Amino acid sequence: MFTNLINNLEGYLHFEEDDLAFLIPLMEIRTVKKGETVMRVGEVANYVYYIDKGLIRFYHEAEGKEHTYRIFRENMWASDYAAFLTRSKSGMNIGALEDTVLIQLHYDHMQKGYERAKAFERFGRKMAESLFLATVQRTVDIMVKSPEIRYRELLENDAEMINRVPLKYIASMLGIEPESLSRIRKRTARLPVKES
């Protein structure tokens, strides 16, 4: 069950076997059905999640409308990390878009890891850096790239996600209406295929 997680961890840095033997029992497996909520706005962000299987969506509601912030899939780490680090209430809802298996690590358990070995501190730093860079990149992309360019980049980098996620959520994540995404998809489909 933890094979994918261990491979992911080793992608960040090498862990000694006894460090993994300490960490794995601290992690909890959580199964979430499609449509169920993982976390709601206003709940303290106690966990960071590794997605072993499935898709989750970070979203918030404003003026009666849902706005998708980000979608995470297998082999990704996800959390309202600022709220997780500051022990504060989340400003995001997290919902499952498919039947999903999460491996979650509680804040207190992460602190135990930090106290035990430098490897855990390095891993925590690398995870924080990764989530921070993704957030900055998303902010910059929204400011300087058109929705069509952002859609084409998503298509190039993660076409599988586009095929699995309802288009209304993709449109929301791009900051546009579903009708606008439909027009972009039609234009994109007519573009010539790049040759390698």
C-alpha positions as CSV (number, residue, x, y, z in Angstrom):
1,M,0.0,0.0,0.0
2,F,2.8,2.4,0.7
3,T,5.0,1.6,-2.3
4,N,4.0,4.6,-4.3
5,L,4.4,6.9,-1.3
6,I,7.9,5.5,-0.6
7,N,8.9,6.0,-4.2
8,N,7.6,9.6,-4.0
9,L,9.5,10.3,-0.8
10,E,12.7,8.9,-2.3
11,G,12.2,11.3,-5.3
12,Y,12.6,14.1,-2.8
13,L,15.6,12.7,-1.0
14,H,17.1,9.4,0.3
15,F,15.6,8.1,3.5
16,E,17.3,5.5,5.7
17,E,15.2,2.4,6.2
18,D,14.8,3.1,9.9
19,D,13.6,6.6,9.1
20,L,10.9,5.2,6.8
21,A,10.1,2.5,9.5
22,F,9.5,5.4,11.9
23,L,7.5,7.6,9.4
24,I,5.1,5.1,7.7
25,P,3.3,4.1,10.9
26,L,2.6,7.8,11.6
27,M,0.7,8.1,8.3
28,E,-3.0,7.2,8.0
29,I,-4.8,5.8,5.0
30,R,-8.1,7.6,4.2
31,T,-10.6,6.5,1.6
32,V,-12.9,9.2,0.2
33,K,-15.8,8.5,-2.2
34,K,-16.4,10.6,-5.3
35,G,-18.2,13.8,-4.2
36,E,-17.2,13.6,-0.6
37,T,-15.5,16.4,1.3
38,V,-12.0,15.9,2.6
39,M,-11.9,19.3,4.4
40,R,-14.2,22.3,4.6
41,V,-13.6,26.0,4.8
42,G,-13.2,26.9,8.5
43,E,-11.6,23.6,9.6
44,V,-8.1,23.7,11.0
45,A,-5.8,22.3,8.3
46,N,-4.3,19.4,10.4
47,Y,-3.1,17.2,7.5
48,V,-0.9,17.2,4.4
49,Y,-2.1,14.6,1.9
50,Y,-0.3,12.3,-0.4
51,I,-2.7,11.1,-3.2
52,D,-2.2,7.4,-3.8
53,K,-5.2,7.1,-6.1
54,G,-7.8,9.5,-7.4
55,L,-8.3,13.3,-7.8
56,I,-9.0,16.0,-5.3
57,R,-10.1,19.6,-6.0
58,F,-9.4,22.7,-3.9
59,Y,-12.2,25.2,-4.2
60,H,-13.9,28.0,-2.4
61,E,-17.4,29.6,-2.8
62,A,-18.0,33.3,-3.4
63,E,-21.3,34.9,-4.3
64,G,-23.0,31.6,-4.6
65,K,-20.5,30.2,-7.1
66,E,-17.7,27.7,-6.7
67,H,-14.2,28.7,-7.8
68,T,-11.7,25.9,-8.4
69,Y,-8.2,26.9,-7.3
70,R,-6.3,23.7,-8.1
71,I,-6.7,20.0,-8.9
72,F,-4.3,17.4,-7.6
73,R,-4.0,13.8,-8.8
74,E,-2.0,10.6,-8.0
75,N,1.6,11.0,-6.8
76,M,1.1,14.6,-5.7
77,W,1.2,16.1,-2.2
78,A,-1.6,18.6,-1.4
79,S,-2.6,20.7,1.6
80,D,-3.8,24.2,2.4
81,Y,-0.2,24.5,3.4
82,A,-0.2,28.0,4.8
83,A,-3.1,27.1,7.1
84,F,-1.3,23.7,7.9
85,L,1.9,25.5,8.9
86,T,0.2,28.2,11.0
87,R,-2.3,25.9,12.6
88,S,-5.1,28.0,11.3
89,K,-8.5,27.5,9.7
90,S,-8.5,26.7,6.0
91,G,-9.9,29.1,3.4
92,M,-10.4,26.2,1.0
93,N,-12.8,23.2,0.6
94,I,-11.2,20.0,-0.6
95,G,-13.4,17.5,-2.4
96,A,-12.9,14.2,-4.1
97,L,-13.6,14.2,-7.9
98,E,-13.1,10.4,-8.0
99,D,-13.0,7.6,-5.4
100,T,-9.7,8.6,-3.8
101,V,-7.2,7.0,-1.5
102,L,-5.2,9.6,0.5
103,I,-2.3,8.9,2.8
104,Q,-2.4,11.7,5.3
105,L,0.2,13.0,7.8
106,H,-0.9,15.0,10.8
107,Y,0.9,18.1,11.7
108,D,1.9,16.7,15.1
109,H,3.4,13.6,13.5
110,M,5.3,15.7,11.1
111,Q,6.8,17.6,14.1
112,K,7.8,14.2,15.6
113,G,9.6,13.4,12.4
114,Y,11.4,16.8,12.4
115,E,12.6,16.1,16.0
116,R,13.8,12.6,15.1
117,A,16.0,13.2,12.0
118,K,17.4,15.9,9.7
119,A,16.0,13.9,6.7
120,F,12.4,14.8,7.8
121,E,13.3,18.5,8.1
122,R,14.8,18.4,4.6
123,F,11.8,16.7,3.2
124,G,9.4,19.2,4.9
125,R,11.5,22.1,3.4
126,K,11.5,20.5,-0.1
127,M,7.7,19.9,0.1
128,A,7.1,23.5,1.3
129,E,9.4,24.8,-1.5
130,S,7.5,22.7,-4.1
131,L,4.1,23.9,-3.0
132,F,5.3,27.5,-2.7
133,L,6.8,27.5,-6.2
134,A,3.6,25.9,-7.7
135,T,1.5,28.7,-6.0
136,V,3.8,31.4,-7.3
137,Q,3.8,29.9,-10.8
138,R,0.0,29.8,-10.8
139,T,-0.2,33.4,-9.7
140,V,2.3,34.6,-12.4
141,D,0.5,32.5,-15.1
142,I,-2.9,34.1,-14.3
143,M,-1.3,37.5,-14.4
144,V,0.7,37.2,-17.6
145,K,-0.8,34.3,-19.7
146,S,-4.1,34.2,-21.5
147,P,-6.6,31.5,-20.6
148,E,-5.9,29.9,-24.0
149,I,-2.1,29.6,-23.3
150,R,-2.8,28.3,-19.8
151,Y,-5.2,25.7,-21.2
152,R,-2.7,24.6,-23.9
153,E,0.1,24.3,-21.3
154,L,-2.2,22.2,-19.2
155,L,-3.0,20.0,-22.2
156,E,0.7,19.6,-23.0
157,N,1.7,18.9,-19.4
158,D,-1.2,16.9,-18.0
159,A,-3.6,15.8,-20.8
160,E,-4.7,12.9,-18.6
161,M,-6.1,15.3,-16.0
162,I,-8.2,17.1,-18.6
163,N,-9.7,13.8,-19.7
164,R,-10.6,12.9,-16.1
165,V,-11.9,16.3,-14.7
166,P,-15.3,17.8,-15.6
167,L,-14.7,20.7,-17.9
168,K,-16.5,23.2,-15.6
169,Y,-13.8,22.7,-13.1
170,I,-11.0,23.1,-15.6
171,A,-12.7,26.3,-16.8
172,S,-13.0,27.6,-13.2
173,M,-9.3,26.8,-12.6
174,L,-8.4,28.8,-15.6
175,G,-10.6,31.7,-14.5
176,I,-13.1,31.5,-17.4
177,E,-16.6,30.4,-18.0
178,P,-17.3,26.9,-19.5
179,E,-18.5,28.4,-22.8
180,S,-15.1,30.2,-23.2
181,L,-13.3,27.0,-22.6
182,S,-15.4,25.3,-25.2
183,R,-14.3,27.9,-27.8
184,I,-10.7,27.6,-26.7
185,R,-10.9,23.8,-27.1
186,K,-12.4,24.1,-30.6
187,R,-9.5,26.5,-31.6
188,T,-6.9,24.3,-30.0
189,A,-8.2,21.2,-31.7
190,R,-7.6,22.9,-35.1
191,L,-4.0,23.7,-34.3
192,P,-1.4,21.6,-36.1
193,V,0.3,18.9,-34.0
194,K,3.9,19.6,-33.0
195,E,6.4,17.1,-34.3
196,S,9.0,15.9,-31.9
